[in-house]
Amino acid sequence: MKKALSIVTLILLHFISFRTAAQLEYSKWYFGNYAGLDFANNPPTAILNSSLITSEGCASICDNAGNLLFYTEGGSIRNSSNALMANGSGLFGGGGTTTQAATIVKLPGSNTIFYVFTLQALGGNVYYSIVDMSLAAGSGSVVSKNNLLYNSSCEKQIMVKHCNGKDIWHLSHENGTNNFRAYLITSSGINLSPIISSVGDQISGSTLATQGEIKISPDGKKLAMATYTASVPNNLGNSGYRLFDFDPSTGVVSNSLVLNNQPYAYGLAFSPDGTKLYGSMAPALITNAIIYQWNVCASTSAAIVASQYSFDIGLVGSGSMQRGIDGKIYLSVGNQQSISVIHNPNSTGLAMGFTLNSLSIAPKMCGLGLPNFINPFTKPSPQAFTNTIACNQVNFSPPPVPTFTSGCSSTPYPPSGYLWDFGEPSSGTANTSSLSSPNHVYASIGTYTVKLVLLNACTNDTLIQSVNITTLGPTPAVTGPTLICKGDRYNYTVSGGSTYLWSTGSTATSVALQPTQTTVYTVSATANGCTQSKTFTVTVNPCLGIEDLQAAGVWKVFPNPVVNELKIESAFEGNVKLFDLNGRLVFETRLQPGENNINISDLNGGVYNLQLSNPSLTRNLRIVKVE
């Protein structure tokens, strides 16, 4: 902090338990009075060549291999040679006297451009500067400096990834209000229209109240805030520790929970598994410091508050808390040549394994601050989808719901919808589906590229796999009339398979059907161990006899039987169609009002179904063609 306790600051490494390439970006901490730690080693070793002097906030950044790029305390930027970066002086930051004075983030989609956000002390402004690491022979230069983000902020800022895994939120809190501000950083830069969440206490009444950290849980869904007040809490009750919900897809902060109203609240850290929250006090030489622990996954808000565990560490001047890439939580204690450690932060109570002055940084010294890093949370990527192939019919299943096993959420990112492309454009509309578990029948042997888009509020995930069709299944075909007269009985024959099963229960190749009303039938064909089904509809019409038809006064049909020419007298315009007994259309023409002579001399002898229709009426009857 800025008052009686001067000297150091640390560098943070937020929410990382395992040593991935991305985590090595936060493997070197520069803080305090020329102090540092190198987490490329286990346990971390002291860095002794730092040029940093700060009593509070700082930040540092490495490349993916863990090589230092630069570090800052908010007033200046130093490069990997510990020298002042080109144009790196005169930053409008705390200059070593602001809780979270600085934070660094790489521009999404870039390997060389970095944003450095700096805060002024005691309710000052928020600024950002831009570093280009491609300049100065790779040592970097500040190419844009002290751009105002907004006026009058608390000493609190944190970076957290958007749940799309690419974009970044810069999160801070206004001074004098209860407003959180979330600015989205994309490959295009900073969106200067913030998401403002008015929630929790108004932070005002004392400039000391602007002090204290904010932190984000490993799953990106919880936000904790410490608010420092060096006296009995005022009537606003805004000192102490608070817990909120955070939505990494929208940047919205909600649901304030008061954990306690203790004064001197300063440091915060979440455990690697996200189930525990830790707080530390910086009591400014008045009383001994206290470490707090809460179970943020307790079943109710009251249970979270009641889960508070605390103990006196016997010293004044404890400050920032930060988690290293080794999964341990580190605590800075002012004017000490060592750093304190919580070795088992996922455990409850004394089992957390706190040791005071656990790791030497001599001859350098701590202050109150540790480095401020981005929360590297990324929405988990989905697994591959699966399929079951039976000849040329493929049944698809989506991947399991992506889960982030941390904190209190087990299935945070279920897809909101599905879009399948089966890789066979010739199948027309059947080539796509929005079902979660569709099936597709391929027409030919071959390899097809199947694409699944998982729709999500964070970002759409696209999965691509190949499906190899080596065997074609049966393609059943059915012959028989689909338009019959009531009382008619016809044989229907199926082909295309080795064995068959009709919806009537028959397993024969041909069945005789005599439906009394329009009926849907299904027949399944099996070949090569695969089964396909064919569905067809037999439409049943009343089919008036000629006498009944003529009595109706709409059409007169004669003669019947007929040799070559059928005469039809029609009261209206209409149509006439002739179908053979297999349901195939063999003749069609228009009817005019009056007598129509229909030449059917080209037809073979036999029985035909005659269909007469006009816009308001359809009639069917049988005629006999005599050769």
N, C-alpha and C positions, 0 to 999 in steps of 0.2 A: 504494500500500500504506500501511501505517500507520507504518512505522518511519522511517528517516532521510529518506526522500524524501516531503515533503509537497507539497501544492498541488493539483493539478487532477484533472479527470475528464472524459471525453467522453460523447457520446451515440451510441448504436449504431443501426444500420439493417440488420437481419439478412437476408441472402440475397435481395436484390432487385437486378436488373440494369437494369430499364426503368422509366420513370416512369409508372406507372399511378396511379389515384386512391388505391388502397389503400396504395401505397408512399409517397404524400405524407404519410401518417400519421407517417412516420419521417423527414421531410425536414428537421427542425430539431433540431440537436444542441446541448444545453447541458451543459457539463462543466468541470472544472478550476477555475481561479481566475477566475471571471466570464467564462469563454470560451464560444464557441459557433460553429457553422457552419450556414449556410443552404443546403441542397442543392436548393432551388427554383431556384437559379442554377447555371450550369455554366461554369467551375468554381465550387465552393461559395465563398460569401463569408462573412467573419467577422461574427458577431453580437456587438455590443458593449454591449448593455443587460442582460445576464444578472445575476441576483442570486444565482447558485449559487456556493458555495465547497465544493469536495470534492477530496481527493487521490486518490480511487478511484471506486467505482461510482456510477452515476446512471442515470436513465431519463427520457424525455420522450415526449410524444404530441401529435399534431396531428389536426385533422379531415381528411376526405377531400380537402379543397381545399388542405391544407398550412398551415392557420391553427393556430398554437400553442394548445393547450388547457391543459396544465400540465406541470411537471417536478419531479423530486425527487432527492435524494441519499440517501434512506432515512430521514432524520430529520425532514424537513419537506416540505411540498408547496407550490409556488408556481404561481399562475395565469398567464394570458396577459399580465397587466399586471405580471408579475414581483413581485407582492405575495403575502404569505402567504395561502393559501387559508383560508376559514372553517373552523375546527377542524383546520387543517392542520399544527399544530406537535405536537411530542412523540411522533412515530412511533418505534416500537422498531426502528430499523434501524441500520445502521453509522454513519450520520451523517457519511459521507465517508471512512470507514476500513475498508470492506469491498470485496472484489474486485468482486462483482456485487451491490452493496448493494440494488438495487431493480429491479423490472421491472413494466411496466404492460400490462394487457390489457382490452379492452372485453368486457363480458359478452355472450356470443353472443345475437343476436336483439335487442339493445338499442342505442340510439343515444346514451344518456346515462349509463349506469352503467358504471363502470370499477373493476377490482380492481387494487390496488397491493400487490405482495408485497415485503417488506423482510426483509433478513438482518442479524443481529447479527454482529459481528466475532469471529474466533478461536474458532469452534465454538459460537457462540450459537444462538438460536432463530430460527424462521421465523414471520413474522406476515403477516397481510393486512388491509388497510383498504379501504373502499369509498367511491368518489367519485361524487356525483350532479351531473352538469354542467347539469341543468335548474334548479338552485338558484342563488341569489345573482346573479340577472339574467344567467345564462349563464356566470358566472365559476366556478361549481362550489363544492360544500361537501363536506367529509369527513363522511359520515353514519354510518359505523361504523369504529372504529379499533382497531388492535393486537389483532386476533383471532389467537390462537395456532393455527398449523397443526401444528407439532410441535417438540419440543425437540432441541437439539444438532445443528446442521447445519454443513457446510462452507460456505465463502463462495462457493458455486457455485449458480446458478439460471439457467434459461432457459425460455422459453415456445415451444411449437411446436404448430402446428395438427394436430389429428386429421385423418386422411386423408379424413374425410367433408367437409372444407372448412368446417365450422361450429364444432365444439367445439375446445377448447384443452387441451393438456397443460401443467401446470407441473411441471418436472423439476428435481430437486435431489439432493444427496448427503449422507447422514448423516455425522456426525463419529464416529470410533471404530469404524466398521464398513465393510464393502464394499457397503453397500446404497444403490442409487438409489431415489428415491421419485418416482412419477408420479401427480399428482392431476388428474383430469379435470374441466374446467369446461364446463358446458353452460348452456343458457338458464335452467335451474333453480338455478344457482349451482355451488358446489364440492362434488364428491363427496369426503367426508372419509375415505373408505376407499381408501387409495392402492394402486397397483400397485407392489410392492416387488421389485426385481431384485437379487439377491446375486451380484455378478460383479466380477472384477478385484481390485485391491489393497484391503486394509484401510487406511483413512486415519486414522492415529492416531500417537501417540508424540511429536508436537510440534504445538503450536497453529499454527505456521507452515505445516504441511502442509495446513491447511484452506484456504489461499489458492490462487488460480489459477482460471481460467475453465473453463466447459463451453460447447460450441457444437454446433449441429446442422447437418448438410449440407443443401444446397438441396432435395434430393429427400426429406428427412425420414428417411433410412435409416441415416445414420452419425452417431455422437456422438463428439466428441473431448473429452478432459479434460486440463488442465494442473494438476499438483500441485507446489506450491512447498515446497522445503526448503532452508534457508539453510546447508547443510553437506553433507559427503559423504553420499550416500544411506545411510539406516540399514539395518538388517538386514531390514526389511520391503520394501525396494526400492521404496517408494511415491512417490518423487519422479519428476519428468519428465513425459512426454507419453504418453497412452494413446488408443487408438482402439477403438470398440465398434460393434456393430450396434444399431439402434433400430427398433422396429416402431411406426409412427404409428397403426396401427389398434388395438393392444393396450396400448401404453405400456411394453412390455418391452424392457429393455436386455440385450444378450448378447454373447458372444464378445470378450473383452478381448484386445487386442494391445498389447504394450509397444513403443513406438516408440523411446524411449531413457529412461535414468534420470538425466538431467542435472539438477542442482539449479537453483533459481531459476526454474522453469517457471511462466509467468504468463499470457500472452496467447495467443489462438487465433482463427483465422478460416479458413473454407473459401472457395475460389475461386468465382466466379459459376457456372462450369460443374460444380462439385462434384468435379473430378478432383484438386485440390491442397488440401492442408492446410498452414497456416502456423502457426508457434509463435514466441513472443517471450519473452525472458528479462528479469527485473527483478532484477539482481544486487546491489542495495542497496549501491552504492559500493565493491564489492570488486573487480570485474573488468568488462571491457567486455561489453556486451550482444551477444547472437547472435540472428540470425533463422534459423529452420529452415523447410524446405519438404519435404513428402513427396508422392509420387504415390499417392494412396489407391486408384487404380484399377489398380495393378500386379497381375499375374496371380496372385500368391500372397502370403501373409502375409510370408514371408521377403523377397520382392521389394519389398513396401511398405516394410519396415524399411530395406532396402538402398538404396532410392531417396532417402534423406535427403540433402539439400543444405543447407549452412549457410555463413554468412559473418558476420564481426564488423562491427558498425556503428560501432565506435569510440567509443561513449559508454556511460555507465552510466545506469540508470534507465528503460529502455524498459519499457512496460507493456502495456496492453490493445490488442487489434487488433479492428477492426470494418470491415465492408464497407458502403459507401454505395450509394445508389440509382443512382449512376453506374457501379457495377461495380468500382470501385477499392477497395483495402484500405488503411485508415488506421491508423497506429501512433502512439500517444501516447508521448512522451518527457518525463519529469519536468523541470519548471522551464524549459521551452522556450517561446518565443513563436511557435512554429510547430509544424506537425504533419507527420510523415513519411508517404510514400505509396508503395504498390506499384501501379504504373500498369497492369501487364499480368498480373494474378494467375493467369490461365489458362495462362501460359507457364512453361516449365521453366528453372530455374537463373537465370543473369544476365538472361535474356530477360524475367524478371518486371518489370524496370524499376524497381527500388527507388531512391528519392531521399530522402535525409535532409533534414529541415527544409524540405520541399517547399512547404508552404502556410502563409502567415503568418496568425496570429491576434492579432498585436500590437495593442494593448499588453497583452493578456490572456496567460495562461500555462496550459500543460498540467500535469496531474499524471500519475498512472499509469492512470487510468480513462477509458473511453469509455462512452457510453450503451448500455443493454441493451434490445434489442427482441425482439418475437416473431418467430420464423421463419415467414414468410408462406406456406410451402408449402401448396398445395391439390391434392388429387387432380385430375388433368386431366379435363375434361368430355368425354364421348364425342361423336363426330360423328353426323350423321344416319344412320339406316339407309336402305337403298336397296331399290328394287323394280323388277321387270320385268313389265309388263302385256301380256297377250295376250288380247284381248277381255275376258272376265270372269274369267280365271284370272290370279292375281297371285303371282309368286314373290318372296319377301322374302329379303333378306340383311342380317345384322347389321352395325353399324358396325365399323371397324377397332378393334383393342384400344387403349384409351387409353394413351398413353405420356407419360412425363415425361422429356424429353431433358436429363438432367443427371446428373452423377456417373457411377456405374458401372452404373446400371440403365436399360435401354432400354424394357422393357415391364413396368412394375411392377404394373399393376392390371388384369389380364384379368378379365372377368366370370366368376363361378362358375356362372351359369345364366341362362336366358332365360324370359320369360313374355310371350307375344304375345296381344293381343286385337284381332281383325280388324274390330270395329265392326259386326258383323252378328249380333245376338243370335238372330234367327230361324233361324240355321244350327245352333243347338243346341251340341252338344259340339265341332262343327267350328269354332266361333268362337274357340277358344283353342288354343295350342300351346306346348310347352316345347322344341321343336326350335330349333336355332340359325338354320336357313335353311328355314322352312316355306313352303308354298304354300296358297292359299285360292281357292275358286271362288265368286264372288258370284252370287246368284240374279237380281238386278235391276240395271238401269242406275241410277247415282246416285253420290253422294259419300259415302265412308265414313271415319270417324276411326279410325285404327289406332294402338294403343298398344303400345310395347315397354318392359318393365321389365328392365333389366340388373341382375341380382343381384350383389352385391359385398360383400366382407367389411367394407369401409369404410362404404359407404352405397349404397342402391339408386338407380340413375339411371333416370328415366322419360322416354322419348322419345315424342312424339306428332306424327303426320303425317296428312295427308289423301290418300286414294286415290280417283281419279275414274274410274268405270267408264262408258264411253260406248257400248260395243258388247257384245252378248251373243254368246257362242260357242255351238256346237251342244250340244244335250242328247240324246245318242244313247239310243234305246229299242230293245229287242230283243223280238220275239215268237217264241214256240216253246216247247214243253214243257220243263220243267226236271226232270221225273221220267219216265224211260222204262224200258222193259224191255230187257234185253240182247238185241242183235241188231236192235233197231228203228232205223229211219232216218227222220229228220224234217228238214223245211226250217225254217231260222231266218232271220228277216227283220229288218233294222235300218232305222231311220228317224231323222230329226232333223238330218242333215248333207247336204253336197253330194257328197262323195266319202267312201269307206270303205276300211278296211284291217282284215281279220280276222287273228287270230293264226294261222290256217291258211295265210295268204298270199294269200287271195282278196281281190279288190277289188270283188266283186259286191254287190248289195243283199241277195241271199239266198244262203245256202249250205246244202248238205245235210250233216248231221252224223250219224255212226253210231258213237259211242264204245262201246268194249267195257268200260270202267270209268268210274267217276265222274271227270269232267274239267272243268277251269276254262278258259273261253274268254274272249278279249278282242277287242273290236272298237273301232276308233278312227274317229270321225267328224270331218270337216273342213268348216268353213264360215267365211266372212269372214276367211280367213287364220288361223283358230284351230282347234286340235284338242283334242277331249276323248275320253276312253276310257270304255267300259262293260265291266265284267267280270261274267260270269255263270257259274253252275255247273250242269252237266247231271249229275244223279244217276242212275246205272244200277243197277237192281234185277234179281234173277234172273227174276222174274215167272213162277211156276209155272203150268202149264196146270191146267184144272179137275180132270182125273183125278189129277194129281200132288198137287194141293192136298187132294183128298178122301182120297187114300191116306194123307196125313199125319195124318188123324184129328182135326184141329183145327176145320176148317170144311168144310162141304159147300155148293156153290153150284150152283143150277139154276133154271130151264133156261138154256141159252145156245146160240143166240140167245134173247132175251127180248122179250116184247111190252110188257107194262105192269107186271108184278109179278115181282120177283126174290126167290127163296127162299134164305135162308142159314141153315144149321144151324151153331151155334157151340157149342164145348165150354166157352167162358168168356165173361165180359163183355169187350167190346172196342168197336172203332169200325169204321165202314165209310165210305170216301170214294170219290167218282167224279170223275175228271178228264177233260176233253175232250183232244183230241190236241194242243191248244196249251198244255196244262199248267194250264188254269184249273180251279179247284175248282167243280163244278156241283152236287154233292149231298154231304151229310154227315149221319150219324145214329149213334146208339149201338146196339150189339148186346147182346142179353141171352142168357144160356145157353139153349140150345134152338133152336126154329125161329123165324126172324125173317122176316116178309113185308115186302119193301121195295118201295114204290110209286114207280115211275119213269115214270109215264105222262106227266108234264109234259116229259120230255126228248125232244129231237128224235132221230130215228133216226140211227144211226151207231155208230162204234167208240168205246168208252170204256175208260179204265184204272181198274180196281177195286183199291182198296187196303184190305186187312183188317189189323187190328192189335190186339194186346193188350199188356199191360205187358212181355211177354217175347218177342214175336214179331211180325214184319211180313211180309206176303206181298202180291204184286202179280200181277194177271192181266188179260187182256183179255176184255171182253164186247161182244156186238153187240146194239144196241137196234133192234128192227124196229118200224116204224110200222104 
